[in-house]
Amino acid sequence: MSLYDIPLTTLSDEPTSLAPYKGKAVLVVNTASQCGLTPQYSGLARLQFKYAEKGFTVIGVPCNQFGGQEPGTAEDIQTFCAAGFGVTFPMLEKSEVNGENRHPLFVELVKTPDADGEAGDVQWNFEKFLISPDGQVVNRFRPRTDPESDEVVTAIEAVLPA
């Protein structure tokens, strides 16, 4: 199954998929509002602003599996992200990224190894997966990798369509 065919739901409970992002570079990130890594939202928002016109988007996927750090409702999450961090990128519904109820998107994403060659479960909030414009997962960055690090920015710039 192509990543573009996996049914998704937005944070505002609308059906969607990655199909509208065919031909674009996409950074999928599992997020949480009450995590020590939550300030990464600011960097993700800046990446969105910097590269959106070049065919790039961040997509956030709230997850409450790590220390219960995303307990809020969809409305709470949306308000927190917009007001606290200026998030304008798309956010999906709260989803599980590990375990037997892992969202089908993450079933596919976790097959991709990180820079050390390790695939498998998401380690914590703010793990990042870079999808190329042709729908291939080309990079995986672990949670502590800053979204604006040279490593991430270089990878994004390498797959920008424009």
Secondary structure, DSSP 8 states (H G I E B T S, - for coil): --GGGS-EEBTTS-EE-SGGGTTSEEEEEEE-SSSTTTTHHHHHHHHHHHHGGGTEEEEEEE--TTTT---S-HHHHHHHHHHHH---S-BB-----SSTT--HHHHHHTTS--TTS--SS--STT-EEEE-TTS-EEEEE-TTS-TTSHHHHHHHHHH---
